[in-house]
Amino acid sequence: MKRSSLMVLAAAGLALAQSAGISRADTSATPTVDNASSVQLEAQIEALQAKVNQLQAQQSQQNTDATREAQIAQVVKQVLSDAQFRSQYLDDTLQAGYNKGFFIQTPDQDFKLDINGYLQFRYTYAQATNPNNLSQYKPGPTAPAYGLSWDPGLPDTGNVSGFTFRRARIILSGNAFTPNLFYNFTGDFGGTSSTNNGGNFFMQDVYLGYKFAPWLAVRAGSFLIPFTHVEYISRGLEFPEFNPITDAFDPVRAQGVSLFGDIIPHQMDYEVNVNNGPKTNTTGNDAAFGSTTNGDNRPSFAARWEVFDSADAADFTSEPDINWTKNLEWMLGFAFLYDSQNPAHELSSDGSGAVTSEGTTGVIVGLSSHRTPGFISNYTLSGNDYRAEGDFTLHWQGLSISPVVFYQQINATGQTTATAGGLTQSLPAYYGTSSVGQLGYYVQGGYFLVPHQWEIAASFGQLYTLGVSDANNAATYIQGGVNYYLFGNNAKIQVAETYTPLAAFTDANYGTAQNTRDYITQVQLQLAF
């Protein structure tokens, strides 16, 4: 405004000066009045006034723009200040994101929740036929072959097929109050066997633990017994399912307590465990404390030791070499398990004629028939069972090789076992010995034809009964498969074919029937996060 006022005064001064000049000219002479000069002067004054008005308008617009810019700058400053405040507030109290699973945590990581899960949707087609060498054996329920109650004969079975969610798990894990106090809640909606309530949701792994040092941590609850390595990589398998040989030895889960840690960081670790017995992770199991049929069930003990070369445990959470390891890396593991099942109690009766097997939960499968082809019905353990396992895994430039060996020594005490035919027979009476061995092994491998995407896999395994004369039946399982990895193990499609000339036991996960020749086709889609 000051600038425009000065301009107005300058214009007025110029007009006055011109008027003064005319007056001075009039005094020096006496000319006649020039109307043309007066009109020209007025026009000049009007032009000057127009310029003054224009300059005033421009100055006013500039002032308005400056005011508006100042207002906008103030609003932006407030918004940025508020955003910065909110960001600082979030950083100071809570962080969230995705890193091999969704997580929510405090900045100091004293509290953390990891959310993981995976789905395995599977189609299975199982073609079962009677082997020629068993066609003459078809004992009835009350007239078993050779008068031996445990010879199940040939089942009347046919082809089966169907869809299932093999696993549909949600995993909540993390720590509370300190990174050393950790927890895990794992639930499963999938499955086909009675161990997971026939497919209904149930809590599978539930435990709490504390890490005192890298070499010493403790956890208590329901979780995997440290014995079979492949149980820890169930979503990183080269086939849709564990090798069938594994089922004869795998203790799976139990309620118990473990001590574990790294003997040498990233090179050697261990775990020792005491539990209620193999496959006793559910409260409804007979081995659960307080059950009416608990009897004098005894604890089970297990231990596992692992050593790594050029890698650590995190590199062996998958059977295939998805990462296409440039330098050879391997892992060697050994495990041991001792299980004792109520040797004092045989069958008992409540007086009404009903027979109950007390305090026995361990079940031995895949034992060979004595003097006849095939395999006997599942044996409910009475006495002591010693199991050992050794496994080796190798990864190198897309190649993976995994040989695994199992052994168990079954020491029976003469428990009488009821059968479907109403007859009874003890293990020592049947075999003529109270000590029976069982040996199983498989060799499995895969190779990526296209790195990180297309893999072919093959497996061969056998199961033997040892220490029994004329028990020469061996179970053989041969497998081949093709896998396509969309996003590693997080999203993959698996197709596998399994053949057994004589199935050692009925397996719901494969659809096999004991003592039949089986061809099993499995197609599985896996999604994990």
LUMBAMI-936909 format. One record per residue (C-alpha): x, y, z; residue in three letters. Coordinates in pm, whole numbers, padded with zeros to 5 digits, always signed. Each point is the difference from the previous one (the first is absolute). Layout:
residues N
XYZALA...
end
This chain:
residues 529
+00000+00000+00000MET+00287+00240+00069LYS+00140-00060-00345ARG-00333+00078-00171SER-00046+00321+00207SER+00339+00124-00106LEU-00085-00065-00360MET-00324+00193+00032VAL+00184+00294+00158LEU+00263-00012-00276ALA-00269+00010-00266ALA-00175+00290+00174ALA+00330+00182+00032GLY+00064-00045-00372LEU-00343+00143-00082ALA+00058+00300+00226LEU+00340+00060-00154ALA-00150+00004-00343GLN-00273+00239+00121SER+00268+00223+00154ALA+00190+00008-00325GLY-00309+00115-00185ILE-00060+00273+00260SER+00357+00122-00032ARG-00039+00009-00375ALA-00318+00204+00037ASP+00177+00259+00215THR+00282+00044-00243SER-00233+00050-00294ALA-00356+00042-00074THR-00088-00283-00235PRO-00341-00116-00074THR-00146-00299+00191VAL+00098-00328-00171ASP-00297-00240+00047ASN+00192-00280-00172ALA+00281+00010+00260SER-00252-00010+00287SER-00169-00311-00144VAL+00337-00169-00050GLN+00094+00074+00358LEU-00320-00152+00134GLU+00058-00310-00211ALA+00346-00040+00145GLN-00134+00036+00353ILE-00266-00263-00068GLU+00265-00237-00144ALA+00214+00052+00307LEU-00299-00066+00223GLN-00072-00322-00191ALA+00356-00114+00054LYS-00025+00081+00368VAL-00323-00201+00024ASN+00164-00294-00180GLN+00300+00009+00230LEU-00229+00012+00302GLN-00192-00306-00128ALA+00323-00196-00056GLN+00126+00092+00344GLN-00328-00109+00156SER+00015-00337-00183GLN+00356-00054+00115GLN-00102+00069+00358ASN-00290-00246-00033THR+00227-00271-00146ASP+00256+00053+00273ALA-00271-00030+00265THR-00134-00317-00163ARG+00349-00151-00022GLU+00056+00075+00364ALA-00330-00164+00091GLN+00079-00309-00212ILE+00348-00022+00151ALA-00153+00011+00345GLN-00247-00281-00084VAL+00276-00214-00151VAL+00213+00058+00306LYS-00281-00109+00227GLN-00068-00313-00209VAL+00367-00097-00008LEU+00033+00066+00368SER-00302-00218+00075ASP+00125-00280-00229ALA+00341+00013+00161GLN-00159-00013+00343PHE-00213-00299-00093ARG+00298-00179-00159SER+00207+00058+00311GLN-00288-00126+00210TYR-00022-00322-00204LEU+00376-00053+00007ASP+00005+00042+00374ASP-00278-00250+00072THR-00067-00251-00280LEU+00149-00129-00325GLN-00158-00232-00254ALA+00089-00154-00333GLY+00097-00320-00179TYR+00326-00192+00033ASN-00043-00373-00070LYS-00343+00048+00153GLY-00207+00288+00136PHE+00121+00156+00323PHE-00097+00258+00261ILE+00261+00113+00249GLN+00123+00277+00227THR+00318+00186-00109PRO+00203-00168+00273ASP-00143-00338-00111GLN-00088-00093+00356ASP-00347-00082-00130PHE-00043-00167-00336LYS-00269-00197-00180LEU+00080-00193-00319ASP-00291-00127-00209ILE+00065-00286-00241ASN-00210-00264-00167GLY-00013-00245-00284TYR-00250-00204-00199LEU+00057-00332-00174GLN-00292-00093-00222PHE+00039-00350-00139ARG-00159-00244-00240TYR+00080-00369+00051THR-00082-00299-00218TYR+00094-00341+00143ALA-00033-00317-00204GLN+00022-00310+00220ALA+00023-00358-00132THR+00068-00336+00163ASN+00354-00129-00065PRO+00022-00338-00167ASN+00211-00150+00277ASN-00276+00070+00253LEU-00299-00113-00204SER-00024-00333+00184GLN-00022+00164+00341TYR-00344+00130+00089LYS-00057-00092+00366PRO-00327+00092+00165GLY-00032+00191+00327PRO-00031-00317+00210THR+00223-00226-00210ALA+00328+00180-00056PRO+00273-00161-00206ALA+00194-00267+00192TYR-00213+00079+00304GLY+00193+00322+00064LEU-00216+00292+00099SER+00226+00271-00140TRP+00002-00111-00363ASP-00250+00248-00145PRO-00022-00167-00341GLY-00109+00195-00305LEU-00225+00300+00042PRO-00292+00041-00233ASP+00086+00338-00141THR-00032+00191-00323GLY+00111+00324-00156ASN-00050+00318+00200VAL+00035+00366-00091SER-00086+00336+00144GLY+00102+00350+00105PHE+00119+00110+00339THR+00178+00276+00186PHE+00301-00194+00122ARG+00107+00298+00207ARG-00175+00333+00060ALA+00199+00160+00279ARG+00013+00338+00165ILE+00307+00074+00211ILE+00025+00275+00262LEU+00345+00031+00154SER+00227+00261+00151GLY+00116+00130+00335ASN-00131+00202+00294ALA+00166+00241+00246PHE+00343-00102-00130THR+00132-00165-00317PRO+00104-00294+00218ASN-00355-00093+00106LEU-00156-00166-00306PHE-00326-00176-00084TYR-00179-00187-00279ASN-00364-00075-00078PHE-00056-00221-00305THR-00343-00116-00106GLY-00104-00220-00290ASP-00326-00027-00196PHE+00128-00272-00234GLY+00090-00367+00009GLY-00168-00334-00033THR+00100-00202+00304SER-00137-00022+00351SER+00309+00173+00138THR-00147+00332-00112ASN-00366-00066+00080ASN-00094-00118-00346GLY+00062+00337-00165GLY-00155+00224+00266ASN+00206+00289+00133PHE+00221-00082+00296PHE+00304+00146+00170MET+00306-00188-00116GLN+00311+00174+00135ASP-00049+00202+00317VAL+00308+00081+00203TYR+00182+00263+00204LEU+00375+00030+00037GLY+00289+00207+00126TYR+00348+00048-00147LYS+00265+00031+00270PHE+00296+00000-00240ALA+00068-00098-00362PRO+00093-00349+00121TRP-00289-00043+00246LEU-00374+00052-00042ALA-00302-00181+00141VAL-00352-00044-00130ARG-00303-00182+00137ALA-00330-00097-00156GLY-00108-00195-00306SER+00247-00016-00291PHE+00199-00232-00226LEU+00212-00266+00169ILE+00361+00064-00116PRO+00047-00314-00207PHE-00091+00018-00370THR+00153+00291-00191HIS-00264+00015-00277VAL-00273+00082+00253GLU+00162+00342+00041TYR-00020+00073-00375ILE-00350-00127-00082SER-00057+00294-00236ARG+00342-00038-00163GLY-00024-00361-00120LEU+00090-00129-00345GLU-00314-00217+00001PHE-00350+00091+00116PRO+00040-00236+00297GLU+00276-00150+00216PHE+00158-00315-00134ASN-00231-00288+00113PRO+00287-00168+00188ILE+00001+00294+00242THR-00345-00089+00135ASP+00129-00321+00161ALA+00241+00194+00224PHE-00120+00359+00029ASP-00109+00091+00358PRO-00151+00328-00129VAL-00115+00218+00294ARG-00042-00029+00374ALA-00050+00210+00308GLN+00331+00047+00174GLY+00305+00214+00080VAL+00315+00059-00208SER+00344+00150+00054LEU+00173+00119-00317PHE+00253+00243-00141GLY+00306+00053-00218ASP+00311-00183+00110ILE+00194+00187-00269ILE-00195+00292-00152PRO-00114-00079-00356HIS+00195-00327+00002GLN-00135-00235+00265MET-00321-00018+00205ASP-00186-00242+00226TYR-00332-00072+00172GLU-00087-00238+00285VAL-00363-00071+00086ASN-00219-00180+00251VAL-00365-00058-00095ASN-00315-00204+00052ASN+00075-00237-00285GLY-00012+00004-00382PRO-00308+00161-00157LYS-00143+00119+00332THR-00039+00369-00075ASN-00379+00010+00054THR-00165+00010+00341THR-00242-00275-00099GLY+00280-00249-00051ASN+00029-00287+00245ASP+00353+00106+00085ALA-00113+00342+00119ALA+00035+00050+00373PHE-00327-00048+00184GLY-00161-00221-00264SER-00209-00283+00142THR+00194-00249-00211THR+00339+00146+00079ASN+00105-00299+00211GLY+00367+00016+00097ASP+00113+00149-00331ASN+00363+00109+00007ARG+00181+00302-00146PRO+00179-00017-00332SER+00344+00150-00062PHE+00141+00131-00327ALA+00308+00189-00119ALA+00128+00140-00329ARG+00341+00136-00105TRP+00082+00181-00325GLU+00321+00126-00159VAL+00030+00228-00306PHE+00271+00078-00250ASP+00001+00336-00184SER-00355+00066+00117ALA-00225+00001+00304ASP-00341-00140+00088ALA-00184+00273-00192ALA+00152-00128-00326ASP-00151-00344+00053PHE-00365+00090+00059THR-00060-00136-00350SER+00092-00331-00164GLU+00056+00139-00354PRO+00285+00238-00080ASP-00226+00290-00100ILE+00277+00255+00053ASN+00229-00180-00246TRP+00288-00015+00246THR+00331+00085-00168LYS+00221-00163+00263ASN-00073-00347+00134LEU-00185+00006+00333GLU-00121-00289+00212TRP-00168-00089+00327MET+00040-00316+00208LEU-00248-00095+00272GLY-00044-00280+00256PHE-00294-00066+00231ALA-00092-00244+00275PHE-00330-00082+00172LEU-00091-00222+00296TYR-00362-00087+00068ASP-00136-00226+00272SER-00364-00107-00003GLN-00160-00163+00304ASN+00162-00344+00009PRO-00190-00096+00318ALA-00353+00028-00137HIS-00146-00252-00236GLU-00363+00010-00106LEU-00243+00074+00280SER-00372-00051+00030SER-00253+00201+00196ASP-00209-00312+00072GLY-00245+00056-00282SER+00212-00181-00255GLY+00137+00317-00157ALA+00375-00011-00054VAL+00214+00310+00039THR+00363+00054-00089SER+00137+00220+00278GLU+00277+00252-00024GLY+00130-00094-00343THR+00016+00260-00274THR+00306-00085-00208GLY-00093-00180-00321VAL+00248-00191-00217ILE-00091-00032-00368VAL+00149-00192-00291GLY+00114-00318+00180LEU+00039-00295-00234SER-00223-00307+00019SER+00159-00318+00133HIS+00021-00284-00254ARG-00260+00163-00225THR+00019+00278-00258PRO-00100+00348+00103GLY-00001+00205+00318PHE-00187-00035+00330ILE-00249+00237+00157SER+00130+00293+00203ASN+00159-00104+00327TYR-00078+00199+00316THR+00327+00035+00186LEU+00047-00171+00335SER+00347+00039+00140GLY+00297+00201-00122ASN+00067+00147-00342ASP+00337+00146-00103TYR+00018+00204-00321ARG+00291+00155-00185ALA+00016+00218-00311GLU+00278+00133-00220GLY-00046+00245-00286ASP+00221+00185-00243PHE-00094+00286-00233THR+00213+00140-00280LEU-00060+00312-00213HIS+00210+00100-00300TRP-00091+00195-00314GLN-00363-00113-00014GLY+00076-00358+00110LEU-00130-00137+00329SER+00060-00347+00149ILE-00151-00123+00327SER+00070-00355+00126PRO-00178-00088+00327VAL+00031-00313+00217VAL-00233-00111+00282PHE+00027-00283+00251TYR-00207-00105+00298GLN+00029-00283+00249GLN-00332-00120+00144ILE+00021-00187+00331ASN-00340-00150+00079ALA-00108-00137+00340THR-00274-00242-00092GLY-00298+00233-00006GLN-00310-00163-00140THR-00148+00189-00292THR-00360-00017-00115ALA-00072-00031-00372THR-00299+00067-00220ALA-00068-00376-00023GLY-00033-00037+00376GLY+00323-00201+00028LEU+00303+00105+00200THR+00369-00039-00057GLN+00311+00149+00160SER+00299+00123-00198LEU+00242-00249+00164PRO-00245-00284-00059ALA-00042+00097-00364TYR+00363+00053-00091TYR+00156-00233+00256GLY+00211+00287+00131THR-00060+00302+00220SER+00249+00218-00184SER-00077+00110-00356VAL+00192+00248-00212GLY-00127+00220-00280GLN+00223+00165-00260LEU-00104+00261-00252GLY+00181+00226-00242TYR-00059+00218-00301TYR+00213+00198-00241VAL-00158+00307-00153GLN+00126+00266-00234GLY-00096+00276-00237GLY+00152+00216-00271TYR-00109+00334-00146PHE-00016-00025-00378LEU-00086+00370+00000VAL+00161+00178+00297PRO-00247+00107+00269HIS-00303-00121-00204GLN-00013-00354-00145TRP+00121-00296+00204GLU-00012-00377-00047ILE+00016-00228+00306ALA+00036-00372+00071ALA-00005-00217+00312SER+00052-00366+00093PHE-00063-00152+00344GLY-00039-00335+00174GLN-00121-00133+00336LEU+00116-00327+00164TYR-00084-00201+00312THR+00315-00139+00165LEU+00068-00268+00258GLY-00286-00224-00111VAL+00048-00322-00195SER-00202-00029-00322ASP-00091+00369+00015ALA+00138+00085-00340ASN-00264+00242-00122ASN+00144+00336-00094ALA-00216+00304-00073ALA+00125+00197-00298THR-00109+00351-00103TYR+00110+00163-00327ILE-00083+00362-00079GLN+00046+00251-00281GLY-00117+00359-00022GLY+00007+00332-00183VAL-00021+00333+00184ASN-00062+00352-00128TYR+00093+00283+00237TYR-00186+00324-00066LEU+00146+00183+00303PHE+00226-00257+00161GLY-00170-00211+00265ASN-00247+00285+00055ASN-00189-00094-00315ALA+00063-00325-00184LYS-00173-00283-00187ILE+00107-00360+00056GLN-00087-00315-00194VAL+00120-00337+00132ALA-00045-00369-00070GLU+00061-00267+00267THR+00015-00376-00057TYR+00017-00276+00257THR-00025-00371-00092PRO-00111-00079+00355LEU-00111+00273+00242ALA+00125-00060+00354ALA-00281+00196+00165PHE-00312+00199-00076THR+00086+00367-00052ASP-00280+00257-00017ALA+00236+00269-00135ASN+00084-00215-00303TYR-00322-00200-00030GLY+00185-00331+00021THR-00152-00319+00144ALA+00214-00252+00186GLN+00107-00307-00199ASN-00104+00138-00338THR+00192+00107-00307ARG-00057+00374-00027ASP+00049+00271-00261TYR-00054+00343+00152ILE-00022+00327-00194THR+00012+00327+00193GLN-00037+00357-00124VAL+00048+00276+00254GLN-00017+00379+00001LEU+00178+00176+00284GLN-00032+00361+00108LEU+00199+00130+00295ALA+00070+00340+00153PHE
end
